[in-house]
Amino acid sequence: MIEAQARIATIESSRYLTQLAEAWVHTYPVRYDTLTAEIQLPGGELVLTADGDSLTLRLVGTDRERFDATKETVAKHVDRVAEHETKVRCVWHEIL
């Protein structure tokens, strides 16, 4: 199993979570509310958690190539959603 996590400091975490979930709801299985989201992507399961000052993303997968491609795709979506906040970028950290 391969795992990675990203934590994004922002007071807009709930809005970002909702926008990300809604971007994929018509393509992949998605369950979400304003504080949590679970998205079944081709490279693994993405879990998003919003709290008062950050958005945490956790990706778990089994196939390295698909996992890495999914990390890139998710990061691009996060960066696009948060483009008005110049300091917000999605940087993944693998969990050993």
Secondary structure by P-SEA (a helix, b strand, c coil): cbbbbbbbbccaaaaaaaaaaaacccccccccccccccccccccbbbbbbcccbbbbbbbbccaaaaaaaaaaaaaaaaaaacccccbbbbbbbcc
